[in-house]
């Protein structure tokens, strides 16, 4: 499934791939992705700094 709605991804995802401007930024199990993002762009996206 592909979504641009963050709350939907949090609710249903088992595994997340984060693409930003056509680049693969980060991927991994959803629980780890949302709880402990590794990339600064992922952190910025999850906090709402970038969209």
mmCIF file of the N, C-alpha and C atoms, coordinates in Angstrom:
data_MODEL
# 
_entry.id   MODEL 
# 
loop_
_atom_site.group_PDB 
_atom_site.id 
_atom_site.type_symbol 
_atom_site.label_atom_id 
_atom_site.label_alt_id 
_atom_site.label_comp_id 
_atom_site.label_asym_id 
_atom_site.label_entity_id 
_atom_site.label_seq_id 
_atom_site.pdbx_PDB_ins_code 
_atom_site.Cartn_x 
_atom_site.Cartn_y 
_atom_site.Cartn_z 
_atom_site.occupancy 
_atom_site.B_iso_or_equiv 
_atom_site.pdbx_formal_charge 
_atom_site.auth_seq_id 
_atom_site.auth_comp_id 
_atom_site.auth_asym_id 
_atom_site.auth_atom_id 
_atom_site.pdbx_PDB_model_num 
ATOM 1   N N  . UNK A 1 1  ? 0.830  -1.161 0.000  1.00 0.00 ? 1  UNK A N  1 
ATOM 2   C CA . UNK A 1 1  ? 0.000  0.000  0.000  1.00 0.00 ? 1  UNK A CA 1 
ATOM 3   C C  . UNK A 1 1  ? 0.887  1.241  0.000  1.00 0.00 ? 1  UNK A C  1 
ATOM 4   N N  . UNK A 1 2  ? 0.460  2.253  -0.679 1.00 0.00 ? 2  UNK A N  1 
ATOM 5   C CA . UNK A 1 2  ? 1.152  3.538  -0.692 1.00 0.00 ? 2  UNK A CA 1 
ATOM 6   C C  . UNK A 1 2  ? 0.222  4.573  -0.084 1.00 0.00 ? 2  UNK A C  1 
ATOM 7   N N  . UNK A 1 3  ? 0.756  5.393  0.809  1.00 0.00 ? 3  UNK A N  1 
ATOM 8   C CA . UNK A 1 3  ? -0.041 6.464  1.395  1.00 0.00 ? 3  UNK A CA 1 
ATOM 9   C C  . UNK A 1 3  ? 0.827  7.689  1.635  1.00 0.00 ? 3  UNK A C  1 
ATOM 10  N N  . UNK A 1 4  ? 0.195  8.830  1.600  1.00 0.00 ? 4  UNK A N  1 
ATOM 11  C CA . UNK A 1 4  ? 0.849  10.076 1.965  1.00 0.00 ? 4  UNK A CA 1 
ATOM 12  C C  . UNK A 1 4  ? 0.314  10.573 3.303  1.00 0.00 ? 4  UNK A C  1 
ATOM 13  N N  . UNK A 1 5  ? -0.529 9.767  3.923  1.00 0.00 ? 5  UNK A N  1 
ATOM 14  C CA . UNK A 1 5  ? -1.156 10.141 5.191  1.00 0.00 ? 5  UNK A CA 1 
ATOM 15  C C  . UNK A 1 5  ? -0.402 9.448  6.316  1.00 0.00 ? 5  UNK A C  1 
ATOM 16  N N  . UNK A 1 6  ? 0.320  10.234 7.087  1.00 0.00 ? 6  UNK A N  1 
ATOM 17  C CA . UNK A 1 6  ? 1.192  9.689  8.121  1.00 0.00 ? 6  UNK A CA 1 
ATOM 18  C C  . UNK A 1 6  ? 0.423  8.874  9.162  1.00 0.00 ? 6  UNK A C  1 
ATOM 19  N N  . UNK A 1 7  ? -0.715 9.362  9.603  1.00 0.00 ? 7  UNK A N  1 
ATOM 20  C CA . UNK A 1 7  ? -1.458 8.620  10.637 1.00 0.00 ? 7  UNK A CA 1 
ATOM 21  C C  . UNK A 1 7  ? -1.956 7.275  10.117 1.00 0.00 ? 7  UNK A C  1 
ATOM 22  N N  . UNK A 1 8  ? -2.264 7.197  8.828  1.00 0.00 ? 8  UNK A N  1 
ATOM 23  C CA . UNK A 1 8  ? -2.676 5.928  8.246  1.00 0.00 ? 8  UNK A CA 1 
ATOM 24  C C  . UNK A 1 8  ? -1.500 4.951  8.221  1.00 0.00 ? 8  UNK A C  1 
ATOM 25  N N  . UNK A 1 9  ? -0.341 5.435  7.843  1.00 0.00 ? 9  UNK A N  1 
ATOM 26  C CA . UNK A 1 9  ? 0.850  4.583  7.833  1.00 0.00 ? 9  UNK A CA 1 
ATOM 27  C C  . UNK A 1 9  ? 1.152  4.064  9.236  1.00 0.00 ? 9  UNK A C  1 
ATOM 28  N N  . UNK A 1 10 ? 1.067  4.938  10.236 1.00 0.00 ? 10 UNK A N  1 
ATOM 29  C CA . UNK A 1 10 ? 1.302  4.511  11.628 1.00 0.00 ? 10 UNK A CA 1 
ATOM 30  C C  . UNK A 1 10 ? 0.326  3.410  12.039 1.00 0.00 ? 10 UNK A C  1 
ATOM 31  N N  . UNK A 1 11 ? -0.913 3.551  11.588 1.00 0.00 ? 11 UNK A N  1 
ATOM 32  C CA . UNK A 1 11 ? -1.952 2.622  12.009 1.00 0.00 ? 11 UNK A CA 1 
ATOM 33  C C  . UNK A 1 11 ? -1.844 1.250  11.357 1.00 0.00 ? 11 UNK A C  1 
ATOM 34  N N  . UNK A 1 12 ? -1.463 1.184  10.074 1.00 0.00 ? 12 UNK A N  1 
ATOM 35  C CA . UNK A 1 12 ? -1.573 -0.106 9.378  1.00 0.00 ? 12 UNK A CA 1 
ATOM 36  C C  . UNK A 1 12 ? -0.256 -0.721 8.911  1.00 0.00 ? 12 UNK A C  1 
ATOM 37  N N  . UNK A 1 13 ? 0.826  0.031  8.959  1.00 0.00 ? 13 UNK A N  1 
ATOM 38  C CA . UNK A 1 13 ? 2.065  -0.473 8.364  1.00 0.00 ? 13 UNK A CA 1 
ATOM 39  C C  . UNK A 1 13 ? 2.780  -1.493 9.244  1.00 0.00 ? 13 UNK A C  1 
ATOM 40  N N  . UNK A 1 14 ? 3.366  -2.473 8.581  1.00 0.00 ? 14 UNK A N  1 
ATOM 41  C CA . UNK A 1 14 ? 4.292  -3.405 9.224  1.00 0.00 ? 14 UNK A CA 1 
ATOM 42  C C  . UNK A 1 14 ? 5.728  -2.997 8.894  1.00 0.00 ? 14 UNK A C  1 
ATOM 43  N N  . UNK A 1 15 ? 5.900  -2.447 7.709  1.00 0.00 ? 15 UNK A N  1 
ATOM 44  C CA . UNK A 1 15 ? 7.211  -2.060 7.198  1.00 0.00 ? 15 UNK A CA 1 
ATOM 45  C C  . UNK A 1 15 ? 7.038  -0.743 6.452  1.00 0.00 ? 15 UNK A C  1 
ATOM 46  N N  . UNK A 1 16 ? 7.961  0.176  6.627  1.00 0.00 ? 16 UNK A N  1 
ATOM 47  C CA . UNK A 1 16 ? 7.834  1.504  6.020  1.00 0.00 ? 16 UNK A CA 1 
ATOM 48  C C  . UNK A 1 16 ? 9.044  1.802  5.146  1.00 0.00 ? 16 UNK A C  1 
ATOM 49  N N  . UNK A 1 17 ? 8.779  2.381  3.992  1.00 0.00 ? 17 UNK A N  1 
ATOM 50  C CA . UNK A 1 17 ? 9.813  2.910  3.107  1.00 0.00 ? 17 UNK A CA 1 
ATOM 51  C C  . UNK A 1 17 ? 9.516  4.397  2.957  1.00 0.00 ? 17 UNK A C  1 
ATOM 52  N N  . UNK A 1 18 ? 10.474 5.235  3.287  1.00 0.00 ? 18 UNK A N  1 
ATOM 53  C CA . UNK A 1 18 ? 10.307 6.684  3.190  1.00 0.00 ? 18 UNK A CA 1 
ATOM 54  C C  . UNK A 1 18 ? 11.091 7.190  1.992  1.00 0.00 ? 18 UNK A C  1 
ATOM 55  N N  . UNK A 1 19 ? 10.356 7.687  0.995  1.00 0.00 ? 19 UNK A N  1 
ATOM 56  C CA . UNK A 1 19 ? 10.943 8.283  -0.197 1.00 0.00 ? 19 UNK A CA 1 
ATOM 57  C C  . UNK A 1 19 ? 10.738 9.785  -0.105 1.00 0.00 ? 19 UNK A C  1 
ATOM 58  N N  . UNK A 1 20 ? 11.785 10.544 -0.403 1.00 0.00 ? 20 UNK A N  1 
ATOM 59  C CA . UNK A 1 20 ? 11.670 12.004 -0.381 1.00 0.00 ? 20 UNK A CA 1 
ATOM 60  C C  . UNK A 1 20 ? 12.332 12.561 -1.628 1.00 0.00 ? 20 UNK A C  1 
ATOM 61  N N  . UNK A 1 21 ? 11.542 13.254 -2.421 1.00 0.00 ? 21 UNK A N  1 
ATOM 62  C CA . UNK A 1 21 ? 12.018 13.813 -3.695 1.00 0.00 ? 21 UNK A CA 1 
ATOM 63  C C  . UNK A 1 21 ? 12.671 12.744 -4.576 1.00 0.00 ? 21 UNK A C  1 
ATOM 64  N N  . UNK A 1 22 ? 12.058 11.565 -4.594 1.00 0.00 ? 22 UNK A N  1 
ATOM 65  C CA . UNK A 1 22 ? 12.515 10.475 -5.439 1.00 0.00 ? 22 UNK A CA 1 
ATOM 66  C C  . UNK A 1 22 ? 13.679 9.667  -4.890 1.00 0.00 ? 22 UNK A C  1 
ATOM 67  N N  . UNK A 1 23 ? 14.125 9.988  -3.691 1.00 0.00 ? 23 UNK A N  1 
ATOM 68  C CA . UNK A 1 23 ? 15.269 9.298  -3.091 1.00 0.00 ? 23 UNK A CA 1 
ATOM 69  C C  . UNK A 1 23 ? 14.805 8.422  -1.925 1.00 0.00 ? 23 UNK A C  1 
ATOM 70  N N  . UNK A 1 24 ? 15.322 7.204  -1.872 1.00 0.00 ? 24 UNK A N  1 
ATOM 71  C CA . UNK A 1 24 ? 15.057 6.343  -0.736 1.00 0.00 ? 24 UNK A CA 1 
ATOM 72  C C  . UNK A 1 24 ? 15.848 6.869  0.456  1.00 0.00 ? 24 UNK A C  1 
ATOM 73  N N  . UNK A 1 25 ? 15.144 7.345  1.454  1.00 0.00 ? 25 UNK A N  1 
ATOM 74  C CA . UNK A 1 25 ? 15.790 7.971  2.605  1.00 0.00 ? 25 UNK A CA 1 
ATOM 75  C C  . UNK A 1 25 ? 15.978 6.963  3.736  1.00 0.00 ? 25 UNK A C  1 
ATOM 76  N N  . UNK A 1 26 ? 14.930 6.212  4.047  1.00 0.00 ? 26 UNK A N  1 
ATOM 77  C CA . UNK A 1 26 ? 15.000 5.275  5.174  1.00 0.00 ? 26 UNK A CA 1 
ATOM 78  C C  . UNK A 1 26 ? 13.941 4.204  4.992  1.00 0.00 ? 26 UNK A C  1 
ATOM 79  N N  . UNK A 1 27 ? 14.210 3.035  5.534  1.00 0.00 ? 27 UNK A N  1 
ATOM 80  C CA . UNK A 1 27 ? 13.235 1.941  5.495  1.00 0.00 ? 27 UNK A CA 1 
ATOM 81  C C  . UNK A 1 27 ? 13.468 1.036  6.683  1.00 0.00 ? 27 UNK A C  1 
ATOM 82  N N  . UNK A 1 28 ? 12.417 0.327  7.064  1.00 0.00 ? 28 UNK A N  1 
ATOM 83  C CA . UNK A 1 28 ? 12.543 -0.610 8.167  1.00 0.00 ? 28 UNK A CA 1 
ATOM 84  C C  . UNK A 1 28 ? 11.194 -0.960 8.761  1.00 0.00 ? 28 UNK A C  1 
ATOM 85  N N  . UNK A 1 29 ? 11.199 -1.805 9.773  1.00 0.00 ? 29 UNK A N  1 
ATOM 86  C CA . UNK A 1 29 ? 9.959  -2.157 10.452 1.00 0.00 ? 29 UNK A CA 1 
ATOM 87  C C  . UNK A 1 29 ? 9.271  -0.893 10.991 1.00 0.00 ? 29 UNK A C  1 
ATOM 88  N N  . UNK A 1 30 ? 7.965  -0.854 10.869 1.00 0.00 ? 30 UNK A N  1 
ATOM 89  C CA . UNK A 1 30 ? 7.210  0.356  11.227 1.00 0.00 ? 30 UNK A CA 1 
ATOM 90  C C  . UNK A 1 30 ? 7.462  0.796  12.667 1.00 0.00 ? 30 UNK A C  1 
ATOM 91  N N  . UNK A 1 31 ? 7.467  -0.117 13.592 1.00 0.00 ? 31 UNK A N  1 
ATOM 92  C CA . UNK A 1 31 ? 7.666  0.266  14.996 1.00 0.00 ? 31 UNK A CA 1 
ATOM 93  C C  . UNK A 1 31 ? 8.999  0.975  15.186 1.00 0.00 ? 31 UNK A C  1 
ATOM 94  N N  . UNK A 1 32 ? 10.041 0.461  14.583 1.00 0.00 ? 32 UNK A N  1 
ATOM 95  C CA . UNK A 1 32 ? 11.370 1.067  14.685 1.00 0.00 ? 32 UNK A CA 1 
ATOM 96  C C  . UNK A 1 32 ? 11.433 2.388  13.917 1.00 0.00 ? 32 UNK A C  1 
ATOM 97  N N  . UNK A 1 33 ? 10.842 2.402  12.738 1.00 0.00 ? 33 UNK A N  1 
ATOM 98  C CA . UNK A 1 33 ? 10.843 3.597  11.902 1.00 0.00 ? 33 UNK A CA 1 
ATOM 99  C C  . UNK A 1 33 ? 10.215 4.780  12.632 1.00 0.00 ? 33 UNK A C  1 
ATOM 100 N N  . UNK A 1 34 ? 9.060  4.574  13.232 1.00 0.00 ? 34 UNK A N  1 
ATOM 101 C CA . UNK A 1 34 ? 8.355  5.673  13.895 1.00 0.00 ? 34 UNK A CA 1 
ATOM 102 C C  . UNK A 1 34 ? 8.938  6.007  15.270 1.00 0.00 ? 34 UNK A C  1 
ATOM 103 N N  . UNK A 1 35 ? 9.465  5.027  15.970 1.00 0.00 ? 35 UNK A N  1 
ATOM 104 C CA . UNK A 1 35 ? 9.986  5.270  17.319 1.00 0.00 ? 35 UNK A CA 1 
ATOM 105 C C  . UNK A 1 35 ? 11.417 5.800  17.329 1.00 0.00 ? 35 UNK A C  1 
ATOM 106 N N  . UNK A 1 36 ? 12.205 5.407  16.338 1.00 0.00 ? 36 UNK A N  1 
ATOM 107 C CA . UNK A 1 36 ? 13.621 5.748  16.366 1.00 0.00 ? 36 UNK A CA 1 
ATOM 108 C C  . UNK A 1 36 ? 14.167 5.995  14.961 1.00 0.00 ? 36 UNK A C  1 
ATOM 109 N N  . UNK A 1 37 ? 13.681 7.038  14.285 1.00 0.00 ? 37 UNK A N  1 
ATOM 110 C CA . UNK A 1 37 ? 14.184 7.299  12.934 1.00 0.00 ? 37 UNK A CA 1 
ATOM 111 C C  . UNK A 1 37 ? 15.667 7.649  12.962 1.00 0.00 ? 37 UNK A C  1 
ATOM 112 N N  . UNK A 1 38 ? 16.404 7.163  11.968 1.00 0.00 ? 38 UNK A N  1 
ATOM 113 C CA . UNK A 1 38 ? 17.852 7.345  11.931 1.00 0.00 ? 38 UNK A CA 1 
ATOM 114 C C  . UNK A 1 38 ? 18.291 8.558  11.106 1.00 0.00 ? 38 UNK A C  1 
ATOM 115 N N  . UNK A 1 39 ? 17.550 8.867  10.067 1.00 0.00 ? 39 UNK A N  1 
ATOM 116 C CA . UNK A 1 39 ? 17.938 9.934  9.148  1.00 0.00 ? 39 UNK A CA 1 
ATOM 117 C C  . UNK A 1 39 ? 17.336 11.269 9.591  1.00 0.00 ? 39 UNK A C  1 
ATOM 118 N N  . UNK A 1 40 ? 18.095 12.355 9.537  1.00 0.00 ? 40 UNK A N  1 
ATOM 119 C CA . UNK A 1 40 ? 17.555 13.670 9.925  1.00 0.00 ? 40 UNK A CA 1 
ATOM 120 C C  . UNK A 1 40 ? 16.335 14.091 9.101  1.00 0.00 ? 40 UNK A C  1 
ATOM 121 N N  . UNK A 1 41 ? 16.287 13.696 7.824  1.00 0.00 ? 41 UNK A N  1 
ATOM 122 C CA . UNK A 1 41 ? 15.117 14.039 7.010  1.00 0.00 ? 41 UNK A CA 1 
ATOM 123 C C  . UNK A 1 41 ? 13.886 13.271 7.459  1.00 0.00 ? 41 UNK A C  1 
ATOM 124 N N  . UNK A 1 42 ? 14.071 12.037 7.891  1.00 0.00 ? 42 UNK A N  1 
ATOM 125 C CA . UNK A 1 42 ? 12.950 11.262 8.418  1.00 0.00 ? 42 UNK A CA 1 
ATOM 126 C C  . UNK A 1 42 ? 12.435 11.911 9.690  1.00 0.00 ? 42 UNK A C  1 
ATOM 127 N N  . UNK A 1 43 ? 13.334 12.295 10.571 1.00 0.00 ? 43 UNK A N  1 
ATOM 128 C CA . UNK A 1 43 ? 12.936 12.969 11.813 1.00 0.00 ? 43 UNK A CA 1 
ATOM 129 C C  . UNK A 1 43 ? 12.183 14.253 11.510 1.00 0.00 ? 43 UNK A C  1 
ATOM 130 N N  . UNK A 1 44 ? 12.660 15.025 10.535 1.00 0.00 ? 44 UNK A N  1 
ATOM 131 C CA . UNK A 1 44 ? 12.002 16.268 10.160 1.00 0.00 ? 44 UNK A CA 1 
ATOM 132 C C  . UNK A 1 44 ? 10.615 16.016 9.596  1.00 0.00 ? 44 UNK A C  1 
ATOM 133 N N  . UNK A 1 45 ? 10.468 14.977 8.790  1.00 0.00 ? 45 UNK A N  1 
ATOM 134 C CA . UNK A 1 45 ? 9.157  14.643 8.219  1.00 0.00 ? 45 UNK A CA 1 
ATOM 135 C C  . UNK A 1 45 ? 8.186  14.214 9.320  1.00 0.00 ? 45 UNK A C  1 
ATOM 136 N N  . UNK A 1 46 ? 8.645  13.357 10.200 1.00 0.00 ? 46 UNK A N  1 
ATOM 137 C CA . UNK A 1 46 ? 7.764  12.860 11.264 1.00 0.00 ? 46 UNK A CA 1 
ATOM 138 C C  . UNK A 1 46 ? 7.354  13.963 12.234 1.00 0.00 ? 46 UNK A C  1 
ATOM 139 N N  . UNK A 1 47 ? 8.193  14.959 12.409 1.00 0.00 ? 47 UNK A N  1 
ATOM 140 C CA . UNK A 1 47 ? 7.867  16.054 13.326 1.00 0.00 ? 47 UNK A CA 1 
ATOM 141 C C  . UNK A 1 47 ? 7.062  17.156 12.638 1.00 0.00 ? 47 UNK A C  1 
ATOM 142 N N  . UNK A 1 48 ? 6.878  17.048 11.311 1.00 0.00 ? 48 UNK A N  1 
ATOM 143 C CA . UNK A 1 48 ? 6.109  18.045 10.578 1.00 0.00 ? 48 UNK A CA 1 
ATOM 144 C C  . UNK A 1 48 ? 6.912  19.223 10.060 1.00 0.00 ? 48 UNK A C  1 
ATOM 145 N N  . UNK A 1 49 ? 8.228  19.184 10.218 1.00 0.00 ? 49 UNK A N  1 
ATOM 146 C CA . UNK A 1 49 ? 9.079  20.274 9.730  1.00 0.00 ? 49 UNK A CA 1 
ATOM 147 C C  . UNK A 1 49 ? 9.122  20.330 8.208  1.00 0.00 ? 49 UNK A C  1 
ATOM 148 N N  . UNK A 1 50 ? 9.046  19.164 7.554  1.00 0.00 ? 50 UNK A N  1 
ATOM 149 C CA . UNK A 1 50 ? 8.972  19.097 6.099  1.00 0.00 ? 50 UNK A CA 1 
ATOM 150 C C  . UNK A 1 50 ? 7.779  18.252 5.729  1.00 0.00 ? 50 UNK A C  1 
ATOM 151 N N  . UNK A 1 51 ? 7.263  18.469 4.543  1.00 0.00 ? 51 UNK A N  1 
ATOM 152 C CA . UNK A 1 51 ? 6.120  17.660 4.091  1.00 0.00 ? 51 UNK A CA 1 
ATOM 153 C C  . UNK A 1 51 ? 6.287  17.277 2.643  1.00 0.00 ? 51 UNK A C  1 
# 
